């Protein structure tokens, strides 16, 4: 009987640890799929970020959003912005075809793309903004 109790406690503890997750940002809902992006796309040889040398920006943004659903998305002819909890992914066209993928933390991305974002997404400088990671803004 004691062995069955110990086995039950061990199984419950293992299940609880598994439910907590590994801490990888790809497992977290609305977390930017940065490790997946690093595996899926080539590192840009000029500038920063990653490159898909073939696919146009709508297809690349859809692929990234399909892998890890963004909280929101802003689309235009020359940029696709994907909003995640703590990050913004920008997909822009390359002159030679294909797309560039850049990942910024939310504050940096918001400031960089503010003219496109306008008032659609929360301003990280406002007192009501609650992004930025564990414990911040709470």
C-alpha positions in Angstrom: 0.0 0.0 0.0 2.8 2.4 0.9 4.5 1.6 -2.5 1.3 2.5 -4.3 1.1 5.9 -2.5 4.7 6.7 -3.3 4.1 5.8 -6.9 1.0 7.9 -7.1 2.8 10.9 -5.6 5.7 10.5 -8.0 3.3 10.3 -11.0 1.4 13.4 -9.8 4.7 15.3 -9.2 5.9 14.4 -12.7 2.6 15.5 -14.2 2.8 18.8 -12.4 6.3 19.5 -13.6 5.4 18.7 -17.1 2.4 21.0 -17.0 4.7 23.9 -15.9 6.6 23.6 -19.2 10.2 24.0 -20.0 10.3 27.8 -20.0 11.0 27.9 -23.8 9.3 30.9 -25.3 7.9 28.8 -28.1 5.7 26.9 -25.6 4.2 30.0 -24.1 1.0 31.3 -25.7 1.6 34.6 -27.5 5.4 34.3 -27.1 7.5 35.1 -30.1 8.6 31.9 -31.8 12.3 33.1 -31.9 13.9 29.6 -31.7 11.6 28.4 -34.4 12.5 31.4 -36.6 16.2 30.8 -36.0 15.8 27.2 -37.2 13.5 27.9 -40.1 15.2 30.9 -41.7 18.7 31.9 -42.7 20.7 34.5 -40.8 20.8 37.7 -42.8 24.2 38.4 -44.3 23.6 42.1 -44.4 21.7 44.1 -41.8 20.1 42.1 -39.0 17.5 39.4 -38.6 16.7 36.4 -40.7 15.9 35.9 -44.4 13.6 33.8 -46.5 15.1 34.2 -49.9 12.0 32.9 -51.7 8.7 33.6 -50.0 7.1 37.1 -50.0 6.2 38.8 -46.8 2.5 37.8 -46.5 3.4 34.1 -46.8 6.2 34.4 -44.3 4.1 36.3 -41.8 1.3 33.8 -42.2 3.8 30.9 -41.6 5.2 32.5 -38.4 1.7 33.4 -37.1 0.6 29.9 -37.9 3.4 28.5 -35.8 2.8 30.8 -32.8 -0.3 32.8 -32.9 0.3 36.5 -32.6 -1.8 38.7 -30.3 -2.4 41.1 -33.2 -1.2 41.7 -36.7 -0.8 44.8 -38.9 -0.5 44.2 -42.6 0.5 46.5 -45.4 2.2 46.2 -48.8 5.7 46.8 -47.3 5.5 45.4 -43.8 3.8 42.7 -41.7 4.0 43.4 -37.9 3.2 40.5 -35.5 2.6 41.5 -31.9 3.5 39.0 -29.2 3.4 39.5 -25.4 7.0 40.9 -25.1 8.1 41.2 -28.7 7.3 42.4 -32.2 8.2 40.5 -35.3 8.5 42.6 -38.5 8.5 41.0 -41.9 9.7 43.2 -44.8 10.4 42.6 -48.4 13.9 42.1 -49.8 14.8 44.0 -53.0 15.9 40.8 -54.7 12.7 39.0 -53.6 12.0 37.1 -50.5 11.6 38.5 -47.0 13.6 39.8 -44.0 12.3 38.8 -40.5 13.4 40.9 -37.5 12.6 40.4 -33.9 12.5 43.3 -31.5 11.5 43.5 -27.8 8.1 45.2 -27.5 9.5 48.7 -26.5 12.1 48.8 -29.2 9.7 47.4 -31.9 7.0 49.8 -30.9 9.3 52.8 -31.1 10.7 51.6 -34.4 7.3 51.0 -36.0 5.3 53.6 -34.1 4.2 55.4 -37.3 2.6 52.1 -38.5 1.3 51.0 -35.1 -0.2 54.3 -34.1 -2.7 53.8 -31.3 -3.7 50.3 -32.3 -1.3 48.7 -29.8 -0.5 49.8 -26.3 2.3 52.3 -25.8 5.0 50.8 -23.6 5.6 54.3 -22.2 2.1 54.5 -20.8 1.3 53.7 -17.2 -1.3 51.1 -18.2 1.2 49.0 -20.3 1.7 45.6 -18.7 4.2 43.9 -21.0 7.9 43.3 -20.5 8.1 40.0 -18.8 7.6 38.4 -15.4 6.7 40.8 -12.6 7.0 43.9 -14.7 4.1 46.4 -14.6 2.2 44.4 -12.0 
